[in-house]
Amino acid sequence: MPAPQRLLTGPGPSNPPPEVTRALAEPMVGHLDPFFTSLMDETMEALRGLFQTTNHHTIPMSATGSAGLETIMLNLLEPGDEAIVGVIGYFGQRLAEMARRAGATVRLVEAPLGEVIDPGRIEEELRRGPARLVALVHAETSTGAWQPVEEIAAIAHEHDALIAIDCVTSLGGVPVEVDAWGIDAAGSCSQKCIGAPPGLGPVTFGPRAMATRAARQHPMTTWYFDLDLLFAYWGDGSGTHTRAFHHTAPVASLYAFHRALQLIHDEGLDERFARHQAAHAHFVSGLDRLGLSLFTPAAHRLPMLNVVNIPDGVDDHRVRSRLLEMGIEIAAGFGPLKGRAWRVGLMGYNADPDRIDVLLGGLEEVLRDERR
Ligand SMILES: *Cc1c(COP(=O)(O)O)cnc(C)c1O
């Protein structure tokens, strides 16, 4: 069944570059084939580069971004632990729910939609009582807010807590400096700013996180997401090159992911982040011309995820369906923003002025009819 061509300017998946799509069609090999195991090693190394870390324990989980985040919670938390979770939108609530299901008692630090959490509030919460883990969403896809995490990471460490971030939307679009910021664990996805198909969940774990993992009092309750078993397959960093079968790696998905990482490093991280900023600026000036505004305050607005206010008298659903008929996808607002805003992603390959002009042209035409 031939799939339609779409310009994917929602919150993900984004359009993979053609080279990445082509990589999916490379010949199949076994998941322990020497060709494939060297591709695994190269993928780990390229992913370390993107996370800006030397952490050995850096892999794409064979499941989506959510699975990577759940891997973090299930390995670092256990019953009896306390966790502090920053909630600035829907994805923060999800992190909190994952932490609860891992057995932790969760304390929330919340900010209103569109806002970010002041580091002082995390410090206050840590003073009230210690915690094993502080978890935050770096790029909140439901509100377009860009949460600064570096200062909060330092505060967490002063209070002997680990810091984990959801960088599902940010990785590959804005800097995520795992080592420089002191992030202990981070989880992302393949299909947003990395520009590969959905299905993989890149994660990285630093030495403090691995030591916490090793000192667990309770046995792991998950088999698939157990880091010990996973790294017996990916390589535990001990220099022995034995690989124990854990699961059958999604070979074709990893071809595409590996190619996407190569393209990122060929472009250069700084160049790529600048391209996402320039794409955002280009989109915002187009919105100005159309008389549209953004929901998220400029002080902490993400470049790759734009929450656009829906003007009065404009029908949310009709606009999105007409755009889709033109081959352009944008997304509805999330939760309380449904019907009030659209979410427009400018991620990876789509962070490009020509592609954004297609979107702006479509929006202009549809809004002209709406306002008639
Ligand atoms: C997309 C997204 C997720 C979920 O990722 P999946 O790959 O769909 O599982 C989690 N957190 C944030 C912030 C996201 O934007």
The ligand as an ORCA input file, in Angstrom:
! r2SCAN-3c Opt
* xyz 0 1
  C       7.557     12.478     21.979
  C       7.863     12.606     23.428
  C       7.914     11.486     24.275
  C       7.512     10.119     23.809
  O       8.410      9.582     22.914
  P       7.994      8.284     22.058
  O       9.148      8.080     21.154
  O       6.720      8.672     21.348
  O       7.764      7.166     23.004
  C       8.350     11.668     25.579
  N       8.692     12.880     26.045
  C       8.621     13.992     25.277
  C       9.020     15.308     25.849
  C       8.203     13.880     23.955
  O       8.123     14.986     23.185
*
